[in-house]
Amino acid sequence: MAEHEVAEVRATGRTPETVTAEIGEILKTRSAEGWDLQHVQPIIYNSSTTGYLILFFKREAVGD
């Protein structure tokens, strides 16, 4: 059986380098815990540019 986890990254008002660095840290941490990135979904907030990025992760449940 698989487990799923979602991480949110705020992008509005931040430089691309800052957002990229945060995503890199999330990927590094999740990967070390056995998570695989499955999908990234941008979320538009208040009809502006991308407000958030939602990262979806999956891994086999511990103990399976």
C-alpha positions as CSV (number, residue, x, y, z in Angstrom):
1,M,0.0,0.0,0.0
2,A,1.3,3.5,-0.8
3,E,1.4,6.6,1.3
4,H,0.9,10.1,-0.1
5,E,2.1,13.5,1.1
6,V,1.6,17.0,-0.1
7,A,4.0,20.0,0.3
8,E,3.1,23.6,-0.3
9,V,5.6,26.3,-1.5
10,R,4.6,29.9,-1.6
11,A,5.9,31.6,-4.8
12,T,4.2,35.0,-4.8
13,G,6.5,37.9,-3.8
14,R,9.6,35.7,-3.8
15,T,12.4,35.5,-6.3
16,P,12.7,32.4,-8.5
17,E,16.0,31.6,-6.8
18,T,14.4,31.5,-3.4
19,V,11.5,29.3,-4.5
20,T,13.9,27.0,-6.3
21,A,16.1,26.7,-3.2
22,E,13.1,25.8,-1.0
23,I,11.9,23.2,-3.5
24,G,15.4,21.8,-3.6
25,E,15.5,21.4,0.2
26,I,12.0,19.8,0.2
27,L,13.1,17.3,-2.5
28,K,16.4,16.5,-0.7
29,T,14.6,15.8,2.6
30,R,11.7,13.9,1.1
31,S,14.0,11.8,-1.1
32,A,16.1,10.8,2.0
33,E,12.8,9.7,3.6
34,G,11.9,7.5,0.6
35,W,9.4,9.8,-1.0
36,D,9.1,10.1,-4.8
37,L,7.8,13.3,-6.4
38,Q,4.8,12.4,-8.5
39,H,3.4,15.8,-9.6
40,V,3.7,19.6,-9.2
41,Q,0.6,21.7,-9.5
42,P,0.7,25.5,-9.7
43,I,-2.2,27.2,-7.8
44,I,-3.4,30.6,-9.0
45,Y,-4.4,32.9,-6.2
46,N,-6.4,36.1,-6.5
47,S,-6.3,36.0,-10.4
48,S,-2.6,36.9,-10.4
49,T,0.5,34.9,-11.2
50,T,1.2,31.5,-9.6
51,G,0.7,31.9,-5.9
52,Y,1.7,28.5,-4.7
53,L,3.2,25.3,-6.0
54,I,1.8,22.1,-4.6
55,L,4.2,19.1,-4.6
56,F,2.7,15.6,-4.5
57,F,4.8,12.8,-3.1
58,K,4.3,9.0,-2.9
59,R,6.2,6.1,-1.2
60,E,5.5,2.6,-0.2
61,A,4.0,2.5,3.2
62,V,6.5,1.7,6.0
63,G,6.0,-1.9,7.1
64,D,4.6,-3.2,3.8
